[in-house]
Amino acid sequence: VGPESAKRSSMRWSMRWKPCTDRLALALLFANAGAALLQPQRVAVVTGASRGIGKGIAVELGREGYAVVCVGRSSRTDAGPTTERPTAEADLTVEATAEAVTAAGGRGRALPCDLGQDGAVDAIMDEVAQSEGRLDVLVSSAYTTPPGRLRGPFWEQPMAMWDSCNG
């Protein structure tokens, strides 16, 4: 038994087992892919989802495959109270954000709501619990622009401004 014999033996060994390891790798790959398909869709609630940071976060969660419940005051069905400044973008509603979430690969759902109203948060959470059965991510991005113009440093603003912003 010389070096050539050991080399041939090693070559036969690798040729004999390589197809087996390939089949094993494929089986594991398909098993993992199947398990991923069986996983329930992750669910996120994003408040303030009609514009700005909230809208951006909602769309990116959709890109990651989340079911995103878009919550905000601005809706196509009910103009709702708003103090937002006009922008160049035409459709700043929770419905538009839900459509963008779906277009990005997730599942968007619009729930128009004024979170400043008593019981609104409980109603949203009850609806999500009933319809989705789970909640994985909660993004609190709701904000009310205070009436008038902001002048000076934020620490010099009157309490009425902060009450307006924070409900």
Protein Blocks (a to p, Z undefined) as FASTA:
>chain_A
ZZklmmmmmmmmmmmmmmmmmmmmmmmmmmmmmmmmmpccdddddehklgcjllmmmmmm
mmnopacddddfbdfklnopafbdcdfblblcfklmmmmmmmnopacddddddfkbghkl
mmmmmmmmmmnopafbdcdfbdcddehjdedjfklpcfklmmmmnZZ
